[in-house]
Amino acid sequence: MLVDFHSHTTESDGTLSPLALDGAMRKRGVSVYSITDHDSLGAYDVLEREPGVRIPGVEINTNYRGNEVHILGYGFPLGDTELRSTLDSNRRERGARARRMVEALQAAGCAISFEDVLAGAAEDTPLGRPHVARALVRAGFASDIDGAFRNFLAAGKPGYMPFDHITPSEAIGVIARSGGVPVLAHPGRLKDETIIDECAAAGIVGLEVFYPTHQPGQVAHFRAVASRLGLVMTGGSDYHDARWNGRTVGMEIEPADIEPFLELVA
């Protein structure tokens, strides 16, 4: 079954508009999907509602014990006021964090400005490291996005600033209170897997077992973790840009593996 429950548009740090991403999903033959922009539901304000084809989703970034912990949420009412208020607050913090990144990069000798970062983002877009990375590329400090991250924006590099405005448990709580299904994204990127158990105790309902960089052994491992903790399994391409996501949109997942999640968000 071809599905995709992790993707991004120009409403956060992707490079396709919501309409263009929807077109890519349909062209690829993806049967059901979610747009999970960072701290934004803007894509759902653009696209018509299609229950059973497009499931409301969002991704909330947190930093916890030196780990980037991303919480995905699905199936919530799009008008939930607490969720939207939280996302608004997160976007403001993202802007402040991007300013701190620019200041740190300037101190390291990179002559870019906050206005340079804004120039590569749509109006009211939640700012993230990809926007800063693109500014570095345009200014000639990096040859590509990967190089910008590797040399300037990864943990331990001059422009890295963690997003620690909200904790994983707070993100899980606001999604759950909205009536949504909280899921821990890409567990294979965690440095400390005990965080999975902590997130389960805090209320996650699912685990993103199927992910492009998860190797077969990791998929088997996280399948076992999900079973042990009583979590449904999800999967997605984490599509941002054709240059980063060579496999394009869509993840082939056995129906028996994804149906428990679909039953929760139908």
Secondary structure as UniProt FT lines:
FT   STRAND          2..4
FT   TURN            10..13
FT   HELIX           18..28
FT   STRAND          32..33
FT   HELIX           42..46
FT   TURN            51..53
FT   STRAND          57..64
FT   TURN            65..66
FT   STRAND          67..74
FT   TURN            78..79
FT   HELIX           81..107
FT   TURN            108..109
FT   HELIX           114..119
FT   TURN            123..124
FT   HELIX           129..138
FT   TURN            139..140
FT   HELIX           145..148
FT   HELIX           149..153
FT   TURN            155..156
FT   TURN            158..159
FT   HELIX           168..177
FT   TURN            178..179
FT   STRAND          181..184
FT   HELIX           187..189
FT   HELIX           194..202
FT   STRAND          206..210
FT   TURN            212..213
FT   HELIX           216..229
FT   STRAND          232..235
FT   TURN            242..244
FT   TURN            246..247
FT   STRAND          251..252
FT   HELIX           255..265
//
